[in-house]
Amino acid sequence: MSEVGWLTHRQADVPDGDGWLTISERAVLGRLQLPARRAAWRLGRWTAKAAVGLWLGLAPESIEVRAAGDGAPEAWYHGRRLPVSVSLSHRAGRGLAVVAATPEVVGCDLERLEFRSDAFVRGWLSAGEQAAVRSAGPAARPLMANLVWSAKEASAKVRRAGLRLPVQRAVVAVPPAARGDAWRPLTVDWQDGTPPMPGWWRREPAWVMVVAGAGEITPARHRLQ
């Protein structure tokens, strides 16, 4: 089973200025006009660069995180692609990045435990998932709705297609959860003849995060540091 490193950062953790960005990354940032979009992009890039740096023992500013042709992030170092799979997610001023040694392929997603409307649940969740959200009750509904959605997003990133996939068809199975803040297993079945994809989820105050992988993976017990 392959171990996956993970790291979270907040907006305040991002260094001032753009000296930690490569020339190519600064060019991408320069094309983003909205301040909120620029801040979120910088947060995602810093979290990913820091995660890869901690994983490989490299300075974050020496790493470049490029978008591949399909949009998936890839880590590069002085013109060569690094032998890692990296995934990133950011939401409401917080970023998550995960990293694993190739040939493993990983994906991640981070969501706030906020209310999801009935229209969102009907539009993006399968019939069984909708029933699970309804049966969870008002107090647990934000966790169940966001956990299922986050699992779909993380799994879609492993398949390097994101929301171009029919995520409504994917079925997330979440076994009964143990107490505490440990990572807990789940699976995502795309209903297309491929084996269910393994994943892990973790709850923190006001947040839920998911890591998925194409193979047998397990997130490290503690975040990278």
BAFIDREN-385204 format. One line per 2 residues: number of its first residue (from 1); their letters; for each residue z, y, x of N, C-alpha, C. Coordinates in pm, whole numbers, m for minus. Example, Ala and Ser with C-alpha at 12.3 -4.5 7.8 and 13.67 -1.06 7.14 Angstrom:
<batis>
1 = as = 780 m569 1319 780 m450 1230 780 m330 1320 | 708 m225 1285 714 m106 1367 787 3 1290
</batis>
This chain:
<batis>
1 = ms = 0 m119 84 0 0 0 0 125 88 | m89 219 60 m104 340 142 m9 449 95
3 = ev = 57 513 193 146 623 159 68 753 149 | 107 835 54 44 964 29 145 1074 57
5 = gw = 109 1169 143 194 1284 167 170 1391 61 | 272 1465 26 258 1568 m76 341 1691 m39
7 = lt = 295 1805 m86 359 1932 m51 340 2030 m166 | 444 2104 m198 432 2211 m296 469 2343 m230
9 = hr = 399 2448 m272 429 2584 m227 424 2677 m347 | 490 2790 m331 483 2897 m431 408 3015 m371
11 = qa = 372 3110 m458 291 3222 m414 357 3296 m297 | 490 3304 m300 561 3376 m193 550 3307 m58
13 = dv = 511 3178 m56 497 3105 69 366 3134 142 | 272 3193 72 141 3219 132 154 3335 231
15 = pd = 104 3319 355 116 3428 453 43 3553 408 | 95 3667 452 26 3794 426 m105 3798 504
17 = gd = m197 3877 454 m325 3890 524 m410 3766 512 | m523 3768 579 m618 3656 572 m646 3595 709
19 = gw = m558 3622 807 m581 3570 941 m574 3419 950 | m511 3354 852 m499 3208 853 m621 3141 790
21 = lt = m712 3220 736 m836 3166 679 m946 3166 784 | m1032 3064 780 m1149 3063 868 m1252 3164 818
23 = is = m1353 3189 899 m1457 3284 860 m1525 3239 731 | m1554 3111 721 m1620 3061 599 m1529 3074 478
25 = er = m1400 3047 495 m1306 3061 384 m1295 3206 339 | m1297 3298 434 m1290 3439 397 m1415 3481 318
27 = av = m1527 3420 352 m1650 3450 278 m1638 3404 134 | m1580 3286 113 m1560 3235 m24 m1464 3328 m98
29 = lg = m1354 3365 m34 m1257 3453 m98 m1321 3586 m135 | m1409 3635 m49 m1473 3763 m76 m1559 3764 m200
31 = rl = m1604 3646 m244 m1687 3639 m364 m1603 3635 m493 | m1472 3624 m479 m1384 3621 m595 m1336 3763 m624
33 = ql = m1361 3810 m744 m1334 3949 m777 m1199 3971 m846 | m1159 3880 m932 m1035 3900 m1008 m914 3876 m919
35 = pa = m816 3967 m917 m698 3950 m832 m623 3820 m859 | m609 3782 m986 m537 3658 m1017 m611 3536 m963
37 = rr = m743 3538 m971 m822 3427 m919 m812 3421 m768 | m813 3535 m702 m801 3539 m557 m664 3486 m513
39 = aa = m560 3526 m584 m425 3481 m548 m412 3331 m566 | m465 3277 m676 m457 3133 m700 m535 3056 m595
41 = wr = m654 3106 m559 m736 3038 m458 m664 3036 m324 | m606 3149 m285 m533 3155 m158 m414 3059 m159
43 = lg = m343 3051 m271 m230 2960 m282 m276 2815 m265 | m384 2778 m334 m435 2642 m322 m479 2609 m181
45 = rw = m549 2702 m116 m597 2677 19 m481 2668 119 | m383 2757 107 m272 2750 201 m193 2621 184
47 = ta = m170 2580 61 m94 2456 37 m168 2336 94 | m301 2330 74 m380 2219 126 m383 2219 278
49 = ka = m405 2335 339 m410 2345 484 m274 2308 545 | m166 2353 482 m33 2320 532 m4 2171 520
51 = av = m47 2109 410 m23 1966 390 m98 1884 496 | m225 1915 517 m304 1843 618 m245 1868 757
53 = gl = m204 1992 784 m146 2023 913 m19 1944 941 | 67 1933 843 190 1856 860 158 1707 875
55 = wl = 59 1658 804 21 1516 808 m34 1478 946 | m114 1567 1005 m183 1536 1130 m123 1606 1252
57 = gl = m24 1692 1231 35 1763 1344 m54 1873 1397 | m126 1942 1309 m216 2050 1347 m168 2182 1286
59 = ap = m204 2291 1347 m171 2422 1292 m254 2446 1166 | m192 2488 1056 m268 2507 931 m387 2600 946
61 = es = m372 2708 1026 m481 2804 1040 m600 2748 1117 | m581 2633 1184 m692 2571 1256 m774 2478 1167
63 = ie = m728 2455 1047 m792 2364 953 m874 2444 853 | m990 2394 819 m1073 2456 715 m1083 2360 598
65 = vr = m1058 2410 478 m1072 2330 357 m1199 2376 286 | m1302 2292 291 m1431 2325 231 m1449 2251 99
67 = aa = m1526 2311 12 m1566 2243 m111 m1694 2164 m83 | m1690 2034 m108 m1810 1950 m92 m1911 1984 m201
69 = gd = m2026 1920 m195 m2129 1947 m294 m2084 1921 m437 | m1993 1824 m454 m1944 1794 m588 m1820 1875 m624
71 = ga = m1779 1967 m534 m1665 2052 m562 m1533 2002 m507 | m1526 1876 m463 m1401 1821 m411 m1368 1882 m277
73 = pe = m1240 1908 m248 m1203 1965 m119 m1212 1864 m6 | m1252 1910 111 m1256 1828 232 m1195 1909 346
75 = aw = m1123 1841 434 m1057 1908 546 m1141 1894 672 | m1162 2007 741 m1242 2011 863 m1162 2076 975
77 = yh = m1196 2038 1099 m1127 2091 1216 m1230 2113 1327 | m1254 2239 1359 m1350 2274 1464 m1484 2202 1448
79 = gr = m1536 2206 1326 m1670 2154 1300 m1680 2006 1271 | m1569 1934 1270 m1576 1792 1235 m1483 1764 1118
81 = rl = m1528 1675 1032 m1446 1641 916 m1330 1552 959 | m1213 1585 912 m1093 1508 946 m1086 1380 864
83 = pv = m1027 1273 921 m1023 1143 852 m912 1135 749 | m914 1230 655 m815 1231 549 m882 1261 416
85 = sv = m819 1217 309 m854 1260 174 m750 1363 132 | m796 1474 78 m704 1579 37 m739 1624 m105
87 = sl = m638 1655 m183 m658 1707 m318 m559 1819 m339 | m597 1917 m420 m508 2030 m444 m512 2070 m591
89 = sh = m403 2134 m632 m390 2184 m768 m300 2306 m765 | m326 2403 m851 m237 2518 m860 m227 2564 m1004
91 = ra = m109 2612 m1038 m83 2653 m1176 32 2751 m1177 | 10 2866 m1238 116 2963 m1264 200 2993 m1140
93 = gr = 133 3018 m1028 203 3059 m909 265 2948 m828 | 227 2824 m857 276 2712 m776 157 2624 m738
95 = gl = 158 2571 m615 50 2486 m568 102 2350 m527 | 17 2249 m543 45 2112 m500 m74 2063 m419
97 = av = m48 1996 m308 m154 1931 m231 m106 1793 m190 | m198 1698 m189 m167 1563 m143 m269 1523 m38
99 = va = m227 1434 53 m315 1393 162 m288 1248 196 | m394 1174 227 m384 1033 266 m492 1004 368
101 = at = m469 902 448 m569 862 548 m688 798 478 | m809 829 526 m928 761 475 m925 614 520
103 = pe = m986 524 443 m1080 548 334 m1015 570 197 | m884 585 192 m819 613 64 m875 741 4
105 = vv = m886 745 m128 m927 866 m200 m817 900 m300 | m768 1023 m293 m657 1062 m379 m693 1187 m459
107 = gc = m623 1204 m570 m635 1323 m653 m499 1362 m704 | m482 1488 m737 m351 1533 m786 m369 1639 m892
109 = dl = m264 1661 m969 m261 1770 m1065 m118 1813 m1088 | m100 1940 m1118 30 2001 m1139 23 2082 m1268
111 = er = 120 2064 m1356 121 2138 m1482 262 2187 m1514 | 268 2303 m1578 395 2349 m1632 426 2274 m1760
113 = le = 553 2256 m1790 592 2188 m1914 592 2291 m2027 | 471 2326 m2068 453 2426 m2173 399 2360 m2299
115 = fr = 409 2429 m2411 361 2376 m2537 209 2363 m2535 | 160 2250 m2583 16 2228 m2599 m15 2221 m2748
117 = sd = m112 2298 m2791 m143 2310 m2933 m198 2179 m2990 | m195 2169 m3120 m254 2051 m3187 m403 2042 m3156
119 = af = m469 2158 m3149 m613 2157 m3118 m638 2102 m2979 | m555 2138 m2883 m570 2085 m2746 m548 1934 m2747
121 = vr = m443 1889 m2812 m412 1745 m2815 m526 1668 m2880 | m579 1717 m2992 m690 1648 m3059 m816 1650 m2974
123 = gw = m838 1760 m2902 m962 1775 m2829 m970 1697 m2699 | m854 1673 m2634 m856 1616 m2501 m787 1482 m2487
125 = ls = m707 1443 m2584 m631 1318 m2573 m691 1212 m2664 | m681 1086 m2623 m729 974 m2705 m638 958 m2827
127 = ag = m683 877 m2921 m605 858 m3044 m466 803 m3015 | m459 705 m2924 m329 649 m2888 m239 750 m2819
129 = eq = m299 835 m2735 m221 937 m2666 m171 1042 m2764 | m254 1077 m2861 m211 1171 m2963 m91 1117 m3040
131 = aa = m95 987 m3071 17 925 m3143 143 928 m3056 | 127 905 m2926 243 907 m2836 304 1047 m2830
133 = vr = 221 1150 m2830 272 1287 m2828 347 1317 m2957 | 291 1275 m3071 358 1300 m3199 492 1228 m3207
135 = sa = 495 1104 m3160 618 1026 m3170 724 1069 m3070 | 686 1148 m2970 781 1191 m2869 884 1288 m2925
137 = gp = 849 1357 m3033 941 1453 m3091 928 1590 m3026 | 979 1695 m3090 960 1832 m3041 1012 1854 m2899
139 = aa = 1127 1797 m2865 1185 1823 m2733 1104 1760 m2621 | 1051 1640 m2645 979 1567 m2540 829 1590 m2545
141 = rp = 780 1659 m2648 635 1677 m2661 573 1748 m2541 | 631 1858 m2489 567 1924 m2373 552 1831 m2253
143 = lm = 653 1746 m2228 641 1653 m2116 530 1552 m2140 | 527 1489 m2257 427 1386 m2283 286 1443 m2282
145 = an = 264 1557 m2348 130 1614 m2356 80 1656 m2218 | 165 1722 m2140 122 1768 m2009 112 1655 m1908
147 = lv = 197 1554 m1920 188 1438 m1832 56 1365 m1852 | 19 1340 m1976 m106 1270 m2004 m225 1352 m1953
149 = ws = m224 1481 m1981 m333 1567 m1936 m341 1570 m1783 | m226 1582 m1718 m223 1588 m1573 m276 1459 m1512
151 = ak = m241 1345 m1572 m290 1216 m1522 m442 1207 m1533 | m498 1255 m1642 m644 1255 m1657 m710 1341 m1550
153 = ea = m654 1460 m1527 m711 1549 m1427 m704 1489 m1287 | m588 1434 m1250 m575 1374 m1117 m672 1258 m1099
155 = sa = m685 1175 m1201 m774 1060 m1193 m920 1104 m1185 | m956 1208 m1259 m1094 1259 m1255 m1128 1313 m1117
157 = kv = m1029 1369 m1048 m1052 1419 m912 m1078 1304 m815 | m1011 1190 m836 m1038 1074 m752 m1184 1032 m767
159 = rr = m1234 1043 m888 m1374 1007 m913 m1471 1119 m875 | m1416 1227 m824 m1493 1341 m772 m1590 1397 m875
161 = ag = m1541 1405 m999 m1625 1460 m1105 m1550 1560 m1191 | m1418 1562 m1182 m1340 1658 m1260 m1369 1649 m1409
163 = lr = m1374 1765 m1473 m1392 1767 m1618 m1537 1745 m1660 | m1624 1711 m1565 m1758 1666 m1604 m1752 1527 m1666
165 = lp = m1641 1457 m1644 m1621 1325 m1705 m1570 1339 m1848 | m1596 1238 m1933 m1543 1241 m2070 m1395 1204 m2071
167 = vq = m1311 1299 m2034 m1169 1268 m2017 m1102 1226 m2147 | m1165 1258 m2262 m1107 1215 m2389 m1102 1063 m2400
169 = ra = m1195 995 m2331 m1200 849 m2339 m1099 781 m2249 | m1053 850 m2146 m956 791 m2054 m823 771 m2125
171 = vv = m763 656 m2103 m636 622 m2169 m527 611 m2063 | m425 694 m2076 m314 697 m1983 m201 611 m2036
173 = av = m154 518 m1955 m42 432 m1992 77 468 m1904 | 188 505 m1968 308 547 m1897 421 452 m1931
175 = pp = 461 363 m1839 573 273 m1865 701 352 m1887 | 801 289 m1948 930 358 m1965 980 411 m1832
177 = aa = 1029 534 m1833 1065 603 m1709 1210 577 m1671 | 1231 562 m1541 1367 557 m1488 1423 699 m1483
179 = rg = 1552 710 m1471 1614 841 m1461 1600 897 m1319 | 1626 1026 m1307 1621 1087 m1176 1486 1151 m1149
181 = da = 1467 1195 m1023 1346 1268 m987 1251 1185 m903 | 1264 1053 m908 1176 966 m830 1035 966 m887
183 = wr = 938 927 m805 801 907 m853 797 781 m938 | 724 788 m1049 720 679 m1147 575 639 m1172
185 = pl = 547 511 m1195 407 467 m1204 343 497 m1340 | 211 504 m1338 130 512 m1458 m8 455 m1424
187 = tv = m93 439 m1523 m232 399 m1500 m323 482 m1589 | m447 495 m1544 m550 566 m1621 m669 472 m1635
189 = dw = m701 434 m1758 m813 344 m1785 m927 426 m1846 | m1040 429 m1774 m1153 509 m1819 m1240 437 m1923
191 = qd = m1204 316 m1959 m1275 243 m2065 m1423 226 m2034 | m1455 208 m1906 m1595 194 m1868 m1620 68 m1786
193 = gt = m1525 m25 m1791 m1540 m150 m1719 m1479 m149 m1581 | m1438 m33 m1531 m1371 m27 m1402 m1223 m57 m1420
195 = pp = m1156 m111 m1318 m1013 m142 m1331 m934 m13 m1356 | m823 m22 m1430 m738 95 m1448 m696 153 m1313
197 = mp = m695 283 m1304 m661 351 m1180 m510 372 m1171 | m447 332 m1060 m303 352 m1046 m270 497 m1014
199 = gw = m155 538 m1061 m107 672 m1033 43 678 m1037 | 96 793 m1000 240 817 m999 267 956 m1054
201 = wr = 381 969 m1122 416 1102 m1172 561 1134 m1140 | 587 1264 m1136 718 1313 m1100 749 1437 m1184
203 = re = 869 1441 m1237 911 1558 m1314 1010 1640 m1231 | 988 1771 m1234 1083 1865 m1178 1112 1969 m1285
205 = pa = 1219 2046 m1273 1250 2145 m1376 1129 2232 m1410 | 1084 2224 m1534 972 2304 m1588 835 2259 m1539
207 = wv = 827 2148 m1462 698 2105 m1406 682 1954 m1415 | 555 1910 m1416 522 1769 m1398 403 1762 m1303
209 = mv = 403 1663 m1213 292 1646 m1120 250 1500 m1117 | 121 1478 m1090 65 1343 m1088 m19 1327 m962
211 = va = m9 1209 m901 m94 1168 m790 m165 1040 m831 | m296 1033 m814 m373 913 m846 m455 874 m724
213 = ga = m496 747 m719 m573 700 m605 m668 588 m643 | m774 574 m565 m871 469 m590 m816 332 m550
215 = ge = m717 328 m462 m657 202 m418 m509 200 m452 | m437 111 m388 m293 102 m409 m224 208 m325
217 = it = m165 304 m392 m102 416 m322 44 429 m365 | 120 499 m284 256 536 m321 289 669 m256
219 = pa = 333 768 m333 370 896 m273 494 880 m187 | 499 955 m78 618 955 7 738 999 m76
221 = rh = 854 945 m43 973 978 m120 1005 1126 m113 | 983 1186 3 1013 1327 21 884 1404 53
223 = rl = 880 1531 15 765 1615 44 748 1632 194 | 625 1662 235 598 1689 376 678 1810 422
225 = q = 728 1801 546 803 1914 600 806 1905 752
</batis>
